[in-house]
Amino acid sequence: MRHDPGLPFEVRGIEGVRKLADVLNPGIPDLKLPISHAVAEGDLVLIHLRVQGTHGGELMGLETTGKPIDIGVMDLFRFRGDKLVEHWALLDNLGLLKQLGVSSI
């Protein structure tokens, strides 16, 4: 289960992950996710990374701008044994909207 306040749909199980990929891949076809930091404790792993690429297709209702994207992300993963069971995602959605020219806040 992915907890992500920026998504209008639920990401649960492999079908949810496929749906998320179907949304992201056309919107950012050259998607890169460089990891800056990783911290693990017990059954939790915290990853600080960046979403980088080009807005090359429709993305969450936003028409293609061709503009570069580079935003920060914090992902917290919880594992049970060797299985990922929960994921909390916090993305800089306001930064994304500013970079795409949708918001000037």
N, C-alpha and C positions, 0 to 999 in steps of 0.2 A: 504494500500500500504506500503510495506517494502522497504526502501532504504538501500541497502547493497552492497558496492562495491566489496565484496569478493565472491558474488554469480554470477554464469554464467546464471541465469534465473531470471525472475521477480516473486516476491511474491505479489500477489494481490488477495484479497478475501480468502474465505475458501479453494478454490482449491489450491491456492498458498501456504497456510499454510500446507495443506496436502502434497504437493510436497516437501516442506522443511522438514517436519517430515520424509518422505520417504527417504530423503538423509541422515539426521542426525541419525535416529534410528539404522540402520544397522552399521554405521560407529562408533558410540559411544553407544553401547547397554546399558551401565550402566550410562548413562548421568545424571549428577547432576548439578543444577544451583543455588548454594547458593548466596543469595543477601547480599551484603555488605552495600549498602546505597540506600536510596530512597528519592528523593526530588520532591515535587509537587508545581507547581505555575500556577494558572489559568487552562488552558486546557492542560498543559504539565506535564508529569511525567518523571523524569530522574532516571534510575536504573543503579547502578554499581553492577555487578555480576561476577561470575566466571563460566566458562564451565569446568567441571571436569568429568573424566571418563577414559575409556580405549579404545584405538584405536583397536576395535575388529572386524572391517569389512571395506570394501572399503568406502573411504570418499573423495568425490570431486576428484576422479581419483587417489587417493593414496591407494596403496595396504595395507592390514592389517600389522601392525607392532607389535601389542600387547603392545605398550608402553603407559604409563600413559599420560594423557592430563590434563593440568591445565592452562588456559589462562584467561586474563581479558577481560571484555566486558562492553561497555557503550551503553545503549539502551535509546533512547528518544522517548516517545510515545505522540501522540496528540489525544485528545478525543474530540468528538462533542456530548455533552450530555453524555449518558452512553455507547456510541459506540466508539471503537478504530478506528480511520480513517487514521492514518499515523504513521510510525515507522521508525526511523533511527537507524541502528545497526553498531557499530564499534567494531570489534574484533581484538585481537592481533594475526593476521594471521602469521606474521613472527615468533612470539613466538611458535605458533603451529608447523610450519615447522621445527623449531629448535628442539623441543621436539621429533618430529617424525624422526629426522635424515635426513631430506630432504635438509636443508640449514644450513650452518655454519657461515653465516654472523653475 
